[in-house]
Amino acid sequence: MILLNLLLFIAAISVLVIGGAMIIKSLSKIAAFLHISEYAVGFIILAFATSLPELFVGISSAINKTPAIVLGDVIGANIADLTYVIGIPILLARGIKIHSKKTKKDSLWMIALAALPLMLMAIGNQISRTDGIILICAFLLYVRKLIKESRQFSKEIGNNISRKAMVASVFLFMIGLVLLYKSSDYVVKYASLLAIDFSVPPILIGLFMVAIGTSLPELVSGISAVLKGHDEMSVGNIIGTVIANSTAILGVSALIFPITANIFVFTASASFMILATILFTAFVEKGNRLSWFDGVSLVLMYIFFLIVEFYLRGFIK
């Protein structure tokens, strides 16, 4: 039974990733057709698109009244994004240049907004519906700031997209949404069953298995961006995704159903997420380049996180 649930979970995650990849590909072409700037694509469109798997998982887990899964997913996905998801592109590109001062400023915003839901959780031992409204408002204020900043950048994605390709991209986008909608229900269903099978809190399943799966779109888009020479887009994608996960995803989920979780696992994983956020920001702020050494450090940090969490698992009753 455990093996069957695991296989079905992997199948659901695979469909979720395929749907996310379809949406990213279609939105990139739509952005090129509309002559949207590279800055806007990296910080707004790709960041939101790559967060859609987390959003659909969050909605499904809230509807099914298993909110700990989305909390674990968001924390785990943020840790993954800030470590190996950006670390691997850095290694492949042998360093990523940071051209804009805006990127450094947004990394500081990321620390504050990533910490916001953790503070709300610590205050009330849950993320309530009121907290959800606060998180959504914080996300909207950040998006408003980004839209204002995007007007200062004129560099566009250098692709010539025909009207026919544009129509096909819209169709692809719709198919991707359907796949996300359908697969997210099964991801939550089998994640809940696996938590029972392995006798662990649901937040742990969200923290590792669900988070790794929903982070794959960010990894693919980050690698694609650096290989095409859009270095800063990959960094902007990570910053935007972490902010979207921490505010919009948790906010929408909490509006549907208040979020609670095992406090021991939450405290340990949340502390690690803040540490990863600060380390990533320190690398961004220290100069005009994320070096190969920075990439190695970030990947090793995720490995260390896995070791610590699996060790702590032995103390969870």
Number of C-alpha atoms within 10 A of each C-alpha: 9 13 10 11 17 16 13 17 23 19 15 25 26 17 19 32 23 18 26 28 22 21 26 26 17 24 21 21 21 21 20 21 18 13 17 20 19 24 28 25 22 27 26 21 21 28 28 22 25 29 27 26 30 29 27 24 30 32 25 26 27 24 14 15 14 23 30 26 31 35 33 27 31 32 28 29 31 29 29 30 29 28 27 22 29 26 30 19 26 28 20 14 18 15 19 26 18 20 13 11 10 13 21 22 13 19 25 17 16 24 21 14 21 22 19 18 23 21 13 18 20 14 10 11 15 19 28 21 18 13 23 26 18 17 26 20 15 20 21 14 11 19 17 11 11 18 14 9 13 17 12 10 12 13 12 16 20 11 12 11 15 12 11 8 15 19 13 15 20 16 13 18 21 16 15 23 19 13 19 27 20 16 26 24 21 21 29 30 19 20 28 24 19 23 17 13 14 11 11 16 21 26 30 27 24 30 27 18 20 28 28 19 21 28 26 24 27 27 22 15 24 30 23 15 20 21 13 9 12 19 23 22 24 28 28 26 30 27 29 28 30 27 29 34 29 26 28 23 27 30 31 20 27 27 19 20 22 22 27 21 23 15 14 13 20 22 15 14 22 22 15 20 26 19 16 23 25 17 18 24 22 14 17 23 18 10 13 15 17 23 20 18 13 22 27 16 16 26 20 15 22 21 12 11 21 13 11 14 17 11 11 13 14 8 9 12 7
